[in-house]
């Protein structure tokens, strides 16, 4: 018996990780809602996604603003799962971090309002887990591992990387508290 695969949403499909998740899902026969964040000018990867939509029946592209709850709901309609790949290609400062946290919370709240979403996968970075005392004593690094913000400050991790790391920690910890 041939079972039809569920519809899956990838938000933001125009990020590096999001694009490869999108391609992987399509190659495995999934129907995909590619949610692309409104950024002002169209970047090259967005053009590729739109070209793919013209030839791929199982791909629908949605323009979303993660600060606009309703645009997220439109992209999620009928989807059973979401791969959330929020990150800023322009670097991080306190404003970007706050916007990304708010956006991630909006995404989770929008998922909670649907009847169809069963799973949410937030992509992250190993940087969110490895910066802490005695990391070598860890056998596995998984979702229960978090970088220690005090350790990062003490070690004076490079400023740009530091902001990048804190964004992931800040967003991930806010989402963790949202669920529990």
ABEGO torsion letter per residue (X at the ends): XBBBBBBBBBOBAABAAAAAAAAAAAAAGBBBBBBBBBAGBBBAAAAAAAAAAAABAABBBBBBBAABAAAAAAAABGBABBBBBBBBAAEBBAAAAAAAAAAAAAAAAAAAABAABABBBBBBBAAAAABBBGAAABABBBAABBBBAAAAAAAGBBAAAAAAAAAAAAAAAAAAAAAX
